[in-house]
Amino acid sequence: MYIYRVGVVGAGTMGAQIAQAVSLAGVPVVMTDVSEAVAQRGLQAVRSIYQGRVAKGKMTAEQLEEKMLLVTASGDLSALKDVDLAMEVVPEDLKLKQQVFRELDGVCSPGAILASNTSALSISALGAATRRPGKVLGLHFFNPAYAMPLVEVIPGLATDPQTIDDVVGFAESIRKAPVVVKECAGFVVNRLLMPYLNEAILSLQEGAASVKEIDQDLVAFGMPVGPFALLDRLGLDIALQVSRILHQSYGPRMTPASLLDLLVNAGRHGAKTGRGFYDYTGPDDHELPALIQKVRATAGVPATRWTRSRLLLAMINEAIFALQEGVAAAQEIDLAMVAGTGFPKDTEGPLHLADRLGLDRVLIELEELSQSLGPRFWPAPLLRRMVDAGFTGQIAGRGFFKY
């Protein structure tokens, strides 16, 4: 099925970005929200993104107006009755999303595909809220959607193969790089990214290094921004929500750092509130050190040693868990992390990095970290099997990839 018209439910930042990305490819978009006023604010956000392109010389003012003719806004969900694909972009609350899907099921034509931009919730549970689970899947864009090439396509248990093919084709038609991912909490990118970010927070609350030192070290490694700058950009409240979802699914190795909870409760949600791990309101920030000290005092947190390997090996280990569960192929996992997080292209992704380091060395370091920092670093069983088989990476000629 070719997708001629798209609906977006939720005219906030992400909804507007998705609407702009779709309309840029020449596909008409209808944005809806709880009221006409909110929907119109989303429309203005789309215009602002296009104005940014005009300012950079990427399009003319006339072309901007042509693209804006493709985007309409409404406070009434019935405006989506004729769309071929309806995308839900509302807050990460399962009950709220299920309610949206029930309403879309009643409004949209029987042949329409219903997609969720959720970053971690169950697609199968969303499909079960409708009478068309075969037409429901996840279509996860990354922030900012107008710039990030990756989209995760996540089938639920009941999703029809044709629905997957239709959405993959649509993603390619709007110049995105789709990766089909087996349904699991966090899918690929957030599942691998959160252990990396959480380990940065644990390192900070344990006094291993400062916010700036950790960020600078990971930028020196090749990441586009440090973990704390990224957390502030994503929103600490959102990061905590995703962390809790992952913890519920994967257990103790995903336990959110206490400091993250404390910062969210203190209203430090990141750049959008003016304060997160960085203070964007002034040069002196006395609150963050006090909150770190509070965590250390109340939880009896021991001092630990800083090494960027803590963060990278947390990500690599989770990538191996995802691979052994068949969430995606090794090449797709690495592609997702490069395209979705800016993981350094020259390393080609966390599994390629593991091969270059040597899987035997990775195993030894994970075992050492498991002893010194706790069982969250317990090596994935697949890693040990590969080392025992002599598949130790690039030097051996075979690891997660063949050389």
Phi, psi and omega in degrees: 000129177274139182263109183265337187212136187238143173247143177235121179259110184116106186257028176283199184303309183290320178300318179294320179296318179294317179301319179294317181297321180289314182292329178300328179277002176091013181260127178298142183228138172245122177259134177233156175206190188291341178209163178298322182296316179294318178298321179292327176296323175297321178298320178293328177294321176298315179300320181297321178296316178295322178297327175296323177292321178296316181298330180271002179078017181274346176200164179267167177297326178294318178295323176303311182295324177297317180291323181294336175295340180277348185247124176236161183229148181207148174267010183238123182297337181295347176295347181264012187296337184251009182281155176269336180218125176246124181251126178269127180226062180248171183305156185286072178228117187301316182296319178297314181295320178298321178296318177299318180293323176298318180291319177298322180300325180278337185266315187286157178297154184302332182272356184288145175271137177249124184235150177244140175268018179304147179262353184204343188280166184288121176290322180299321179294326177289318178298325181293342179279358183240173174264010181225054183302335178292342181256014183246135174204176175264139175225092190262109175272161180245151186273126359275131186297334181285345183245326185282127185282334188284140162227134175270128176254118188238105176287145170274182181298330185256002185294132179287143176304324180295325177297318178298312181300318181298318183284323175299316178298320178296314180301317178294325181291337177259020173067039174250164179253097182280139173236122179278126188235136175294139182298126172197163181299125179085351181056230179260302191297307182291329178296322180275327184288321186295320175300323177297311180291320181296323179292327175297317180294318178299319179298320179293312184289341177269002177075017182291325180195168180273170177305310183294320180297316180293314179299315181297322181293321181284329174292321177298327176294328179132359177291146183295325174218161178287167183298325181283323175297322179292316178300317178297325180288318181290326186105119183293328178294320177293317179300321180292319177302312181295319179301320181292322177297316180293320179298319179298324183274321190249353173085203192305330183292347179251018180300122181295141177299139182301326183296325179298314178299318182295318180294319179296316179295334179275003179081010179269087186261004179113201185302326184293338177252002178089348180213138174209243170281337171250153175255115184266005184259344181185173186283333185254124179235102181266345185287317183300311177303323180293321179292321177298316180296324179297317178298315183295324182285315185283326183261358181062042184287126180280156175286140180229172183263140179274135167205135181297341178301330178304314183287314185292321180288330174298319178291315180299315182298319179291327175298322179291319175303313181296321179295315182291338177273356179074024180296321176196164177287161182303316181297321181289323177298313180294318178301317181298320182285327177289312183283331186265338183232351184080019175308135189311126182298328183290340175271343177070005177123167185296325180285323172297318178300318178300317178299321181288322177293329186101120184294333176294319178293318178301317180297314180299315182293322177295320178296320179294317178293325178297322180287322186271328186246343177126170188291357176296343179262010180303125187296142175299137182305325180299325180298314180295320179298319181292319178296317179298329180276356182084009177273075191259011174116205189300317182296324180280350181088354180201132174212240172287341177227162176266144181234000000 
